[in-house]
Every structure is written in structure tokens, then in C-alpha cells.
Amino acid sequence: MSRPAAGGSPQSPSPGLLDVRRLLKRTFTANESWTFIVLLIVVVCFTILSPGKFLTTNDFSLISQGAAPFLVMAVGETFVILTAGIDLSVGFVLVLSGVVAGEYYIHNGGTNASVGTVWLGVIIGLATGAGYGLMQGFLVAKAKIPPLIATLAGLGAPRASATSSPAATTWPPYPASWPARSGRAACSACSG
């Protein structure tokens, strides 16, 4: 309740101030906001505890490189979910495409591969993912198999193919000049 002013009429807060108060109240009572606030606190703590090592441009570069494939997959998955579908095999298809491209690199020059070989490997990896996606899309759209069932059944093949391949190693043999250019030089498992 507002207090009466000297002249006897009540004083009301400005509409802009009320809107700000409502916004702050909604923001700080939402669960998502608390998650973000805790994340900010963690970032500030790590920045203070290890100055010059955390929240640097190198960190942002490494985080961006690590998150890029997942962000690209998330965009595609968003369109699938918006059309009332689901695709459970997307991660395994990414792995299969990478392994197929890796197999091509290993058998066609390895660390001494030319730029043309690398680009052809990229095209082969993309074609593998597109072909598997077309097959899954056919099962859902034409064979009328529910997306959950089709993609759940379809994630086993790329997983088995990818894990049984000799190219499915954690640290493939990169050329010696790549770690310095890709940000992997800071990784202790890569130096050696």
C-alpha cells in the first residue's frame, strides 16, 4: 500500500518500476534462472581460483570446437522434434560418419594425406550420414514405422559398425603440425 503524500493523495510507483520489479521477481523465482545463476557463480569461482587459465580466449576456442558438432546435431534434431518426431540415432550416425571418413583417411595417405584426400573424406562422411538419414526417413515416412521405433532400431547398426572398425580410436594419428593449429596443444594426452 502506498503512503499518502503531503497533499493527501496516494503516491504510486511509476509503471516502469513496477514492470522491473515483476520481471526481477519472475526471473529469480524460475528454476532455469537459478541454474544460470549457479553457472555464473561457478565461472566466477574458477576464474578467481585460476587466473589466466580459465575464461580465456583459448578456453572459448576449445569449448566452441568441442560443442560445434553437438550444436549442429541439435539444430537438425530441433526440426525433427518440431514435426512431432524423434531421432535417437543421431549421435551414433555422427560417429559412424566420422569412422567411415577416418577409415578413408587411414587407407589413403594417413597423416601424409593431401588436401584432396581430406576433402574427399569429408564428402564420404557426409554421404554416409545422409544415406543413413535417408534410410531412416524412408522407414518413418513411407514404411509408416513410428520414429521412436525406427530410430531406436536403427541406432544399433552404426554403433556396431563404428566400434568394430580399426579407425574407431580415441586419438587418431594426427599430423605433427595439427595440434598446434587446432588448440589440442594444451591437451596433455596429445603431447607426447
Backbone as a printed PyTorch tensor [residue, N CA C, xyz], in Angstrom:
tensor([[[  0.8470,  -1.1730,   0.0000],
         [  0.0000,   0.0000,   0.0000],
         [  0.8890,   1.2310,   0.0000]],

        [[  0.5430,   2.2190,  -0.7730],
         [  1.3540,   3.4330,  -0.8170],
         [  0.9050,   4.4320,   0.2370]],

        [[  1.8570,   5.2040,   0.6720],
         [  1.5760,   6.2260,   1.6960],
         [  0.9460,   7.4550,   1.0470]],

        [[  0.0840,   8.1120,   1.7790],
         [ -0.4620,   9.3560,   1.2350],
         [  0.6100,  10.4300,   1.2060]],

        [[  0.5790,  11.2400,   0.1790],
         [  1.5340,  12.3450,   0.0530],
         [  1.0970,  13.4840,   0.9650]],

        [[  1.9030,  14.5250,   0.9830],
         [  1.6190,  15.6690,   1.8590],
         [  0.2770,  16.2890,   1.5270]],

        [[ -0.1170,  16.2560,   0.2550],
         [ -1.3830,  16.8480,  -0.1420],
         [ -2.5590,  15.9360,   0.1040]],

        [[ -2.3400,  14.6670,   0.5430],
         [ -3.4210,  13.7550,   0.8470],
         [ -3.6660,  12.7150,  -0.2370]],

        [[ -3.0760,  12.8430,  -1.4310],
         [ -3.2970,  11.8310,  -2.4860],
         [ -2.2240,  10.7490,  -2.3800]],

        [[ -2.5840,   9.5020,  -2.6310],
         [ -1.5900,   8.4330,  -2.5180],
         [ -0.5350,   8.5290,  -3.6120]],

        [[  0.6930,   8.1460,  -3.2510],
         [  1.8220,   8.1390,  -4.1910],
         [  1.8910,   6.7520,  -4.8140]],

        [[  1.8800,   6.6490,  -6.1220],
         [  2.0030,   5.3310,  -6.7630],
         [  3.3440,   5.2670,  -7.4830]],

        [[  3.9790,   4.0820,  -7.4200],
         [  5.2570,   3.9380,  -8.1210],
         [  5.0420,   4.0500,  -9.6290]],

        [[  6.0800,   4.4460, -10.3210],
         [  5.9690,   4.6060, -11.7700],
         [  5.7400,   3.2410, -12.4240]],

        [[  5.0340,   3.2040, -13.5650],
         [  4.7620,   1.9270, -14.2310],
         [  6.0370,   1.1910, -14.6310]],

        [[  7.0800,   1.9080, -15.0100],
         [  8.3380,   1.2690, -15.3870],
         [  8.9710,   0.5260, -14.2230]],

        [[  8.8970,   1.1190, -13.0220],
         [  9.4620,   0.4810, -11.8350],
         [  8.6970,  -0.7890, -11.4790]],

        [[  7.3820,  -0.7680, -11.6290],
         [  6.5760,  -1.9610, -11.3680],
         [  6.9290,  -3.0840, -12.3410]],

        [[  7.1270,  -2.7390, -13.5970],
         [  7.4910,  -3.7460, -14.5930],
         [  8.8390,  -4.3740, -14.2790]],

        [[  9.7990,  -3.5520, -13.8430],
         [ 11.1250,  -4.0650, -13.4910],
         [ 11.0100,  -4.9950, -12.2900]],

        [[ 10.2140,  -4.6060, -11.2890],
         [ 10.0490,  -5.4480, -10.1030],
         [  9.4200,  -6.7900, -10.4770]],

        [[  8.3820,  -6.7610, -11.3230],
         [  7.7350,  -8.0060, -11.7510],
         [  8.7080,  -8.8940, -12.5190]],

        [[  9.4960,  -8.2750, -13.3860],
         [ 10.4610,  -9.0310, -14.1720],
         [ 11.5080,  -9.6750, -13.2700]],

        [[ 12.0330,  -8.9330, -12.3170],
         [ 13.0290,  -9.4830, -11.3970],
         [ 12.4360, -10.6050, -10.5490]],

        [[ 11.2040, -10.4350, -10.0940],
         [ 10.5660, -11.4670,  -9.2850],
         [ 10.3870, -12.7470, -10.1010]],

        [[  9.9110, -12.6100, -11.3360],
         [  9.7340, -13.7910, -12.2010],
         [ 11.0760, -14.4330, -12.5250]],

        [[ 12.0920, -13.6050, -12.7440],
         [ 13.4080, -14.1290, -13.1080],
         [ 14.0170, -14.9310, -11.9710]],

        [[ 13.9680, -14.4090, -10.7660],
         [ 14.6350, -15.0690,  -9.6500],
         [ 13.8090, -16.1880,  -9.0260]],

        [[ 12.5640, -16.3560,  -9.4300],
         [ 11.7740, -17.4710,  -8.9160],
         [ 11.7040, -18.6290,  -9.9120]],

        [[ 12.1920, -18.4570, -11.1240],
         [ 12.1870, -19.5350, -12.1190],
         [ 13.3720, -20.4670, -11.8930]],

        [[ 13.1440, -21.7630, -12.0350],
         [ 14.2150, -22.7510, -11.8410],
         [ 15.3510, -22.5530, -12.8320]],

        [[ 15.0280, -22.2000, -14.0710],
         [ 16.0570, -22.0030, -15.0870],
         [ 16.9980, -20.8700, -14.7100]],

        [[ 16.4670, -19.8470, -14.0880],
         [ 17.2990, -18.7140, -13.6880],
         [ 18.3070, -19.1310, -12.6310]],

        [[ 17.8920, -19.9590, -11.6960],
         [ 18.8170, -20.3850, -10.6600],
         [ 19.9240, -21.2470, -11.2430]],

        [[ 19.5960, -22.0380, -12.2260],
         [ 20.6250, -22.8330, -12.8840],
         [ 21.6630, -21.9210, -13.5260]],

        [[ 21.2030, -20.8930, -14.2160],
         [ 22.1090, -19.9460, -14.8580],
         [ 22.9160, -19.1660, -13.8230]],

        [[ 22.2930, -18.7830, -12.7200],
         [ 22.9970, -18.0440, -11.6700],
         [ 24.0940, -18.9180, -11.0450]],

        [[ 23.7970, -20.1930, -10.8120],
         [ 24.8080, -21.1100, -10.2700],
         [ 25.9540, -21.2660, -11.2640]],

        [[ 25.6300, -21.3540, -12.5610],
         [ 26.6720, -21.4320, -13.5830],
         [ 27.5610, -20.1960, -13.5370]],

        [[ 26.9800, -19.0180, -13.4080],
         [ 27.7730, -17.7870, -13.3120],
         [ 28.6720, -17.7950, -12.0760]],

        [[ 28.1530, -18.3000, -10.9510],
         [ 28.9540, -18.3660,  -9.7290],
         [ 30.1340, -19.3110,  -9.9200]],

        [[ 29.8950, -20.4570, -10.5620],
         [ 30.9660, -21.4150, -10.8200],
         [ 32.0260, -20.7960, -11.7290]],

        [[ 31.5960, -20.0900, -12.7700],
         [ 32.5400, -19.4460, -13.6870],
         [ 33.3780, -18.4180, -12.9490]],

        [[ 32.7480, -17.6040, -12.1080],
         [ 33.4800, -16.5910, -11.3440],
         [ 34.4730, -17.2620, -10.3950]],

        [[ 34.0600, -18.3390,  -9.7200],
         [ 34.9640, -19.0400,  -8.7940],
         [ 36.1850, -19.5920,  -9.5260]],

        [[ 35.9630, -20.2640, -10.6600],
         [ 37.0920, -20.8230, -11.3960],
         [ 37.9910, -19.7260, -11.9690]],

        [[ 37.4100, -18.6140, -12.3560],
         [ 38.2190, -17.5100, -12.8670],
         [ 39.1030, -16.9350, -11.7700]],

        [[ 38.5690, -16.8390, -10.5630],
         [ 39.3470, -16.3140,  -9.4410],
         [ 40.4100, -17.3220,  -8.9940]],

        [[ 40.0500, -18.6180,  -8.9570],
         [ 40.9740, -19.6450,  -8.4790],
         [ 42.1260, -19.9200,  -9.4450]],

        [[ 41.8880, -19.7460, -10.7210],
         [ 42.9720, -19.9940, -11.6890],
         [ 43.0010, -18.8740, -12.7250]],

        [[ 43.5060, -17.7120, -12.3240],
         [ 43.5440, -16.5790, -13.2520],
         [ 44.4890, -16.8610, -14.4220]],

        [[ 44.0710, -16.4680, -15.5760],
         [ 44.8860, -16.6540, -16.7640],
         [ 44.7440, -18.0270, -17.4000]],

        [[ 44.0670, -18.9710, -16.7080],
         [ 43.8730, -20.3050, -17.2610],
         [ 42.4110, -20.5910, -17.5740]],

        [[ 41.5210, -19.8750, -16.9360],
         [ 40.0980, -20.0970, -17.1320],
         [ 39.4710, -18.8190, -17.6700]],

        [[ 38.4740, -18.9670, -18.5100],
         [ 37.7800, -17.8460, -19.1380],
         [ 38.7480, -17.0350, -20.0110]],

        [[ 39.5230, -17.7530, -20.7930],
         [ 40.4640, -17.1270, -21.7220],
         [ 39.9830, -17.3860, -23.1450]],

        [[ 40.6240, -16.7380, -24.1000],
         [ 40.2310, -16.9560, -25.4960],
         [ 40.5170, -18.3960, -25.9170]],

        [[ 41.5680, -19.0000, -25.3790],
         [ 41.8530, -20.4020, -25.6840],
         [ 40.7370, -21.3050, -25.1660]],

        [[ 40.2270, -21.0120, -23.9610],
         [ 39.1030, -21.7710, -23.4200],
         [ 37.8840, -21.6680, -24.3230]],

        [[ 37.5540, -20.4480, -24.7260],
         [ 36.3930, -20.2660, -25.6040],
         [ 36.5830, -21.0030, -26.9250]],

        [[ 37.8060, -21.0100, -27.4420],
         [ 38.0920, -21.7170, -28.6860],
         [ 37.8960, -23.2190, -28.5100]],

        [[ 38.4310, -23.7790, -27.4360],
         [ 38.2910, -25.2130, -27.1980],
         [ 36.8410, -25.6130, -26.9380]],

        [[ 36.1250, -24.7960, -26.1860],
         [ 34.7050, -25.0830, -25.9220],
         [ 33.9090, -25.0230, -27.2180]],

        [[ 34.1870, -24.0400, -28.0490],
         [ 33.4830, -23.9150, -29.3320],
         [ 33.7710, -25.1050, -30.2350]],

        [[ 35.0270, -25.5360, -30.2840],
         [ 35.3790, -26.6880, -31.1130],
         [ 34.7030, -27.9580, -30.6120]],

        [[ 34.6340, -28.1150, -29.3110],
         [ 34.0020, -29.3010, -28.7510],
         [ 32.4940, -29.3030, -28.8940]],

        [[ 31.8930, -28.1310, -28.8410],
         [ 30.4320, -28.0420, -28.8850],
         [ 29.8700, -27.9990, -30.3000]],

        [[ 30.6830, -27.6580, -31.2870],
         [ 30.1810, -27.4600, -32.6510],
         [ 29.4120, -28.6570, -33.2070]],

        [[ 29.9270, -29.8870, -33.1320],
         [ 29.1490, -30.9950, -33.6980],
         [ 27.8100, -31.1930, -32.9950]],

        [[ 27.7880, -30.9950, -31.6870],
         [ 26.5490, -31.1850, -30.9430],
         [ 25.5360, -30.0900, -31.2530]],

        [[ 26.0240, -28.8700, -31.4750],
         [ 25.1180, -27.7850, -31.8380],
         [ 24.5130, -28.0000, -33.2200]],

        [[ 25.3160, -28.4890, -34.1510],
         [ 24.7970, -28.7760, -35.4920],
         [ 23.7450, -29.8810, -35.4080]],

        [[ 24.0360, -30.9330, -34.6250],
         [ 23.0500, -32.0050, -34.4670],
         [ 21.7940, -31.4960, -33.7620]],

        [[ 21.9490, -30.6000, -32.8080],
         [ 20.7950, -30.0730, -32.0830],
         [ 19.8800, -29.2750, -32.9980]],

        [[ 20.4560, -28.5450, -33.9400],
         [ 19.6230, -27.7930, -34.8910],
         [ 18.7930, -28.7640, -35.7240]],

        [[ 19.4270, -29.8130, -36.2360],
         [ 18.6920, -30.8070, -37.0090],
         [ 17.6390, -31.5110, -36.1770]],

        [[ 17.9870, -31.8680, -34.9530],
         [ 17.0430, -32.5450, -34.0700],
         [ 15.8670, -31.6400, -33.7070]],

        [[ 16.1100, -30.3360, -33.6410],
         [ 15.0250, -29.3910, -33.3630],
         [ 13.9550, -29.4710, -34.4340]],

        [[ 14.3650, -29.5340, -35.6900],
         [ 13.3880, -29.6390, -36.7740],
         [ 12.6270, -30.9550, -36.7010]],

        [[ 13.3040, -32.0260, -36.3290],
         [ 12.6370, -33.3230, -36.1960],
         [ 11.6060, -33.2620, -35.0740]],

        [[ 11.9620, -32.6830, -33.9540],
         [ 11.0480, -32.6040, -32.8110],
         [  9.8790, -31.6760, -33.1170]],

        [[ 10.1230, -30.5900, -33.8430],
         [  9.0360, -29.6720, -34.2100],
         [  7.9890, -30.3400, -35.0970]],

        [[  8.3740, -31.3620, -35.8370],
         [  7.4240, -32.0830, -36.6810],
         [  6.8630, -33.3050, -35.9620]],

        [[  6.9390, -33.3210, -34.6340],
         [  6.3920, -34.3640, -33.7730],
         [  7.1010, -35.7000, -33.9500]],

        [[  8.3890, -35.6530, -34.2250],
         [  9.1700, -36.8810, -34.3590],
         [ 10.2780, -36.9110, -33.3280]],

        [[ 11.0810, -37.9440, -33.4140],
         [ 12.2520, -38.0700, -32.5430],
         [ 13.2860, -38.8850, -33.3010]],

        [[ 14.5480, -38.5630, -33.1120],
         [ 15.6180, -39.3250, -33.7460],
         [ 16.6350, -39.6800, -32.6750]],

        [[ 16.6410, -40.9400, -32.2790],
         [ 17.5460, -41.3950, -31.2290],
         [ 18.9090, -41.7840, -31.7630]],

        [[ 19.0330, -41.9580, -33.0670],
         [ 20.2720, -42.4840, -33.6350],
         [ 21.2360, -41.4050, -34.1060]],

        [[ 20.9190, -40.1540, -33.9070],
         [ 21.7050, -39.0770, -34.4980],
         [ 23.1630, -39.0870, -34.0230]],

        [[ 23.4070, -39.3600, -32.7630],
         [ 24.7780, -39.3910, -32.2600],
         [ 25.5870, -40.5430, -32.8320]],

        [[ 24.9430, -41.6960, -32.9450],
         [ 25.6390, -42.8580, -33.4920],
         [ 25.9130, -42.7010, -34.9890]],

        [[ 25.0080, -42.0360, -35.6800],
         [ 25.2330, -41.7870, -37.1090],
         [ 26.3990, -40.8130, -37.2850]],

        [[ 26.5250, -39.8420, -36.3960],
         [ 27.6810, -38.9410, -36.4310],
         [ 28.9750, -39.7300, -36.2420]],

        [[ 28.9780, -40.6370, -35.2770],
         [ 30.1690, -41.4530, -35.0230],
         [ 30.4740, -42.3260, -36.2370]],

        [[ 29.4520, -42.9590, -36.8070],
         [ 29.6640, -43.8020, -37.9840],
         [ 30.2480, -42.9900, -39.1360]],

        [[ 29.7190, -41.8070, -39.3770],
         [ 30.2320, -40.9580, -40.4580],
         [ 31.6870, -40.5890, -40.2190]],

        [[ 32.0340, -40.2780, -38.9810],
         [ 33.4190, -39.9630, -38.6540],
         [ 34.3460, -41.1490, -38.8220]],

        [[ 33.8820, -42.3300, -38.4420],
         [ 34.7060, -43.5270, -38.5670],
         [ 34.9080, -43.8830, -40.0360]],

        [[ 33.8450, -43.7650, -40.8500],
         [ 33.9800, -44.0600, -42.2830],
         [ 34.9790, -43.0880, -42.9170]],

        [[ 34.8740, -41.8120, -42.5720],
         [ 35.8400, -40.8380, -43.0870],
         [ 37.2420, -41.1520, -42.5770]],

        [[ 37.3630, -41.5530, -41.3110],
         [ 38.6640, -41.9210, -40.7490],
         [ 39.2740, -43.1310, -41.4250]],

        [[ 38.4420, -44.1180, -41.7380],
         [ 38.9250, -45.2940, -42.4820],
         [ 39.4870, -44.8710, -43.8320]],

        [[ 38.7820, -43.9590, -44.4890],
         [ 39.2530, -43.4900, -45.7910],
         [ 40.6060, -42.7890, -45.6440]],

        [[ 40.7190, -41.9350, -44.6210],
         [ 41.9960, -41.2200, -44.4080],
         [ 43.1350, -42.1980, -44.1480]],

        [[ 42.8840, -43.1860, -43.2890],
         [ 43.9370, -44.1330, -42.9080],
         [ 44.4330, -44.9120, -44.1290]],

        [[ 43.5100, -45.3230, -44.9830],
         [ 43.8830, -46.1640, -46.1180],
         [ 44.2900, -45.3680, -47.3520]],

        [[ 44.2440, -44.0530, -47.2830],
         [ 44.6030, -43.2220, -48.4340],
         [ 45.5610, -42.1080, -48.0460]],

        [[ 46.6080, -42.4480, -47.3580],
         [ 47.6370, -41.4680, -47.0550],
         [ 47.8640, -41.2350, -45.5860]],

        [[ 46.8860, -41.5100, -44.7470],
         [ 47.0540, -41.3200, -43.3060],
         [ 47.4530, -39.8910, -42.9660]],

        [[ 48.5380, -39.7530, -42.2160],
         [ 48.9780, -38.4170, -41.8150],
         [ 49.6270, -37.6500, -42.9580]],

        [[ 49.9420, -38.3380, -44.0440],
         [ 50.5330, -37.6650, -45.2010],
         [ 49.5070, -37.4030, -46.2930]],

        [[ 48.2380, -37.4520, -45.9530],
         [ 47.1700, -37.2900, -46.9430],
         [ 47.1760, -35.8780, -47.5150]],

        [[ 46.8130, -35.7850, -48.7700],
         [ 46.7440, -34.4750, -49.4210],
         [ 45.4280, -33.7900, -49.0650]],

        [[ 45.3270, -32.5260, -49.4250],
         [ 44.1010, -31.7630, -49.1670],
         [ 42.9240, -32.3840, -49.9050]],

        [[ 43.1670, -32.8580, -51.1220],
         [ 42.1000, -33.5030, -51.8900],
         [ 41.5770, -34.7500, -51.1960]],

        [[ 42.4730, -35.5110, -50.5920],
         [ 42.0630, -36.7110, -49.8590],
         [ 41.2170, -36.3320, -48.6480]],

        [[ 41.6080, -35.2710, -47.9620],
         [ 40.8430, -34.8180, -46.8000],
         [ 39.4480, -34.3870, -47.2250]],

        [[ 39.3460, -33.6020, -48.3020],
         [ 38.0320, -33.1500, -48.7640],
         [ 37.1770, -34.3170, -49.2440]],

        [[ 37.7760, -35.2780, -49.8990],
         [ 37.0260, -36.4500, -50.3400],
         [ 36.5400, -37.2500, -49.1340]],

        [[ 37.3550, -37.3340, -48.0890],
         [ 36.9330, -37.9860, -46.8540],
         [ 35.7570, -37.2710, -46.2010]],

        [[ 35.7760, -35.9450, -46.2410],
         [ 34.6520, -35.1630, -45.7020],
         [ 33.3870, -35.4830, -46.4860]],

        [[ 33.5050, -35.5160, -47.8040],
         [ 32.3330, -35.8110, -48.6500],
         [ 31.8310, -37.2290, -48.3800]],

        [[ 32.7390, -38.1780, -48.2090],
         [ 32.3420, -39.5550, -47.9080],
         [ 31.6300, -39.6300, -46.5540]],

        [[ 32.1390, -38.9190, -45.5580],
         [ 31.4890, -38.8880, -44.2470],
         [ 30.1030, -38.2810, -44.3140]],

        [[ 29.9760, -37.1670, -45.0420],
         [ 28.6630, -36.5330, -45.2030],
         [ 27.7020, -37.4400, -45.9590]],

        [[ 28.1980, -38.1190, -46.9830],
         [ 27.3480, -39.0260, -47.7590],
         [ 26.8880, -40.2080, -46.8910]],

        [[ 27.7570, -40.6840, -46.0180],
         [ 27.3730, -41.7720, -45.1120],
         [ 26.2330, -41.3300, -44.2010]],

        [[ 26.3740, -40.1680, -43.6030],
         [ 25.3130, -39.6490, -42.7350],
         [ 24.0240, -39.3840, -43.4890]],

        [[ 24.1470, -38.8090, -44.6830],
         [ 22.9510, -38.5160, -45.4810],
         [ 22.2630, -39.8090, -45.9180]],

        [[ 23.0460, -40.8000, -46.3230],
         [ 22.4580, -42.0790, -46.7390],
         [ 21.7380, -42.7730, -45.5950]],

        [[ 22.3430, -42.7700, -44.4320],
         [ 21.7010, -43.4000, -43.2800],
         [ 20.4470, -42.6170, -42.8870]],

        [[ 20.5200, -41.2990, -42.9680],
         [ 19.3520, -40.4730, -42.6660],
         [ 18.2240, -40.7010, -43.6560]],

        [[ 18.5650, -40.8540, -44.9370],
         [ 17.5420, -41.1540, -45.9480],
         [ 16.8730, -42.4960, -45.6690]],

        [[ 17.6700, -43.4770, -45.2670],
         [ 17.0990, -44.7820, -44.9530],
         [ 16.1350, -44.6790, -43.7650]],

        [[ 16.5430, -43.9770, -42.7240],
         [ 15.6840, -43.8120, -41.5500],
         [ 14.4370, -42.9970, -41.9110]],

        [[ 14.6190, -41.9570, -42.7300],
         [ 13.4810, -41.1560, -43.1700],
         [ 12.4890, -41.9730, -43.9830]],

        [[ 13.0040, -42.8750, -44.8230],
         [ 12.1270, -43.7410, -45.6040],
         [ 11.3180, -44.6430, -44.6830]],

        [[ 11.9740, -45.2010, -43.6560],
         [ 11.2580, -46.0780, -42.7260],
         [ 10.1340, -45.3430, -42.0050]],

        [[ 10.3830, -44.0860, -41.6720],
         [  9.3710, -43.3150, -40.9390],
         [  8.2850, -42.8070, -41.8840]],

        [[  8.6830, -42.2120, -43.0230],
         [  7.7160, -41.5600, -43.8970],
         [  6.9430, -42.5360, -44.7820]],

        [[  7.6160, -43.4950, -45.3570],
         [  6.9620, -44.3850, -46.3200],
         [  6.5280, -45.7140, -45.7010]],

        [[  7.3660, -46.3010, -44.8550],
         [  7.0070, -47.5780, -44.2430],
         [  6.0960, -47.3860, -43.0350]],

        [[  5.8900, -46.1440, -42.6260],
         [  4.9960, -45.7680, -41.5240],
         [  5.3780, -46.4170, -40.1880]],

        [[  6.6750, -46.6060, -39.9730],
         [  7.1610, -47.0840, -38.6770],
         [  7.2960, -45.8560, -37.7800]],

        [[  6.8070, -45.9150, -36.5480],
         [  6.9340, -44.7470, -35.6620],
         [  8.4030, -44.3280, -35.5090]],

        [[  8.6770, -43.0230, -35.4730],
         [ 10.0610, -42.5430, -35.3980],
         [ 10.8400, -43.1110, -34.2170]],

        [[ 10.1920, -43.2520, -33.0780],
         [ 10.8790, -43.7790, -31.9010],
         [ 11.3810, -45.1970, -32.1750]],

        [[ 10.5440, -46.0250, -32.7650],
         [ 10.9110, -47.4170, -33.0330],
         [ 11.9630, -47.4950, -34.1390]],

        [[ 11.7610, -46.7480, -35.2180],
         [ 12.6880, -46.8020, -36.3580],
         [ 14.0830, -46.3470, -35.9620]],

        [[ 14.1660, -45.2580, -35.2220],
         [ 15.4980, -44.7430, -34.8700],
         [ 16.1300, -45.5330, -33.7310]],

        [[ 15.3160, -46.0870, -32.8490],
         [ 15.8580, -46.9420, -31.7890],
         [ 16.4300, -48.2130, -32.3970]],

        [[ 15.6990, -48.7930, -33.3350],
         [ 16.2020, -49.9930, -34.0130],
         [ 17.3880, -49.6470, -34.9040]],

        [[ 17.3660, -48.4570, -35.4770],
         [ 18.4110, -48.0590, -36.4090],
         [ 19.6910, -47.5640, -35.7820]],

        [[ 19.7320, -47.3920, -34.4620],
         [ 20.9750, -46.8880, -33.8760],
         [ 21.9660, -48.0040, -33.5920]],

        [[ 21.5260, -49.2500, -33.6250],
         [ 22.4290, -50.3620, -33.3570],
         [ 23.4470, -50.5920, -34.4570]],

        [[ 23.0240, -50.4760, -35.7090],
         [ 23.9300, -50.7460, -36.8360],
         [ 25.0980, -49.7650, -36.8930]],

        [[ 24.8470, -48.4500, -36.8100],
         [ 26.0100, -47.5600, -36.8360],
         [ 26.9050, -47.7370, -35.6180]],

        [[ 26.3210, -48.0600, -34.4860],
         [ 27.1310, -48.2580, -33.2850],
         [ 28.0370, -49.4720, -33.4540]],

        [[ 27.4770, -50.5810, -33.9210],
         [ 28.2740, -51.7920, -34.1050],
         [ 29.3360, -51.5910, -35.1780]],

        [[ 28.9560, -50.9350, -36.2720],
         [ 29.9120, -50.7000, -37.3570],
         [ 31.0500, -49.7960, -36.9000]],

        [[ 30.7030, -48.7610, -36.1610],
         [ 31.7150, -47.7950, -35.7360],
         [ 32.6650, -48.3930, -34.7110]],

        [[ 32.1430, -49.1530, -33.7540],
         [ 33.0180, -49.6690, -32.6980],
         [ 33.8480, -50.8570, -33.1490]],

        [[ 33.4450, -51.5370, -34.2290],
         [ 34.2360, -52.6770, -34.6950],
         [ 35.2980, -52.2680, -35.7070]],

        [[ 35.3530, -51.0020, -36.0480],
         [ 36.3050, -50.5240, -37.0380],
         [ 37.6600, -50.2210, -36.4110]],

        [[ 38.7490, -50.5220, -37.1350],
         [ 40.0720, -50.1550, -36.6140],
         [ 40.2790, -48.6480, -36.5140]],

        [[ 39.4780, -47.8610, -37.2550],
         [ 39.6300, -46.4040, -37.2060],
         [ 38.9550, -45.8010, -35.9860]],

        [[ 38.2420, -46.6060, -35.2120],
         [ 37.4990, -46.0920, -34.0630],
         [ 38.3950, -45.9920, -32.8390]],

        [[ 39.4510, -45.2110, -32.9360],
         [ 40.3430, -44.9940, -31.8110],
         [ 40.0530, -43.6250, -31.2100]],

        [[ 40.4000, -43.4570, -29.9560],
         [ 40.1420, -42.1900, -29.2840],
         [ 41.0160, -41.0710, -29.8350]],

        [[ 42.2940, -41.3460, -30.0320],
         [ 43.2090, -40.3330, -30.5430],
         [ 43.8020, -40.8230, -31.8610]],

        [[ 43.1870, -40.4550, -32.9870],
         [ 43.7270, -40.9040, -34.2720],
         [ 45.0900, -40.2720, -34.5430]],

        [[ 45.8680, -40.8530, -35.4300],
         [ 47.2090, -40.3160, -35.7060],
         [ 47.1390, -39.0250, -36.5140]],

        [[ 47.1990, -37.8980, -35.8220],
         [ 47.1680, -36.5990, -36.4920],
         [ 48.5800, -36.2330, -36.9510]],

        [[ 48.6590, -35.4500, -38.0110],
         [ 49.9760, -34.9300, -38.3900],
         [ 50.5430, -34.0810, -37.2530]],

        [[ 51.8510, -34.0250, -37.1540],
         [ 52.5160, -33.3220, -36.0500],
         [ 52.1490, -31.8460, -35.9890]],

        [[ 51.8160, -31.2270, -37.1230],
         [ 51.5110, -29.7920, -37.1320],
         [ 50.0780, -29.4940, -36.7030]],

        [[ 49.1820, -30.4780, -36.6580],
         [ 47.7780, -30.2160, -36.3530],
         [ 47.5050, -29.7760, -34.9280]],

        [[ 48.0850, -30.3930, -33.8790],
         [ 47.7230, -29.9680, -32.5280],
         [ 47.9630, -28.4890, -32.2740]],

        [[ 49.0450, -27.9280, -32.7810],
         [ 49.3290, -26.5140, -32.5460],
         [ 48.2850, -25.6270, -33.2240]],

        [[ 47.7700, -26.0610, -34.3730],
         [ 46.7960, -25.2540, -35.0920],
         [ 45.3790, -25.4540, -34.5790]],

        [[ 45.0820, -26.5910, -33.9790],
         [ 43.7040, -26.8920, -33.6100],
         [ 43.3880, -26.6130, -32.1450]],

        [[ 44.3430, -26.1920, -31.3570],
         [ 44.0980, -25.9500, -29.9480],
         [ 44.3310, -27.1850, -29.1040]],

        [[ 44.6910, -28.3020, -29.7100],
         [ 44.9180, -29.5280, -28.9640],
         [ 46.2860, -29.5320, -28.2940]],

        [[ 47.1080, -28.5330, -28.5460],
         [ 48.4480, -28.4950, -27.9440],
         [ 48.3570, -28.4200, -26.4240]],

        [[ 47.2900, -27.8300, -25.8970],
         [ 47.1270, -27.7130, -24.4530],
         [ 46.6820, -29.0190, -23.8180]],

        [[ 46.2510, -29.9760, -24.6200],
         [ 45.7750, -31.2570, -24.1060],
         [ 46.9610, -32.1350, -23.7300]],

        [[ 47.0090, -32.5670, -22.4850],
         [ 48.1500, -33.3510, -22.0140],
         [ 48.2050, -34.7210, -22.6620]],

        [[ 47.0460, -35.2770, -23.0490],
         [ 47.0350, -36.6020, -23.6690],
         [ 47.5570, -36.5530, -25.0900]],

        [[ 47.5680, -35.3710, -25.7050],
         [ 48.0100, -35.2360, -27.0940],
         [ 49.5000, -35.0150, -27.1980]],

        [[ 50.0960, -34.4900, -26.1580],
         [ 51.5290, -34.2100, -26.2490],
         [ 52.2960, -35.4870, -25.9590]],

        [[ 53.3160, -35.7080, -26.7140],
         [ 53.9980, -36.9260, -26.3850],
         [ 55.1050, -37.1850, -27.2900]]])
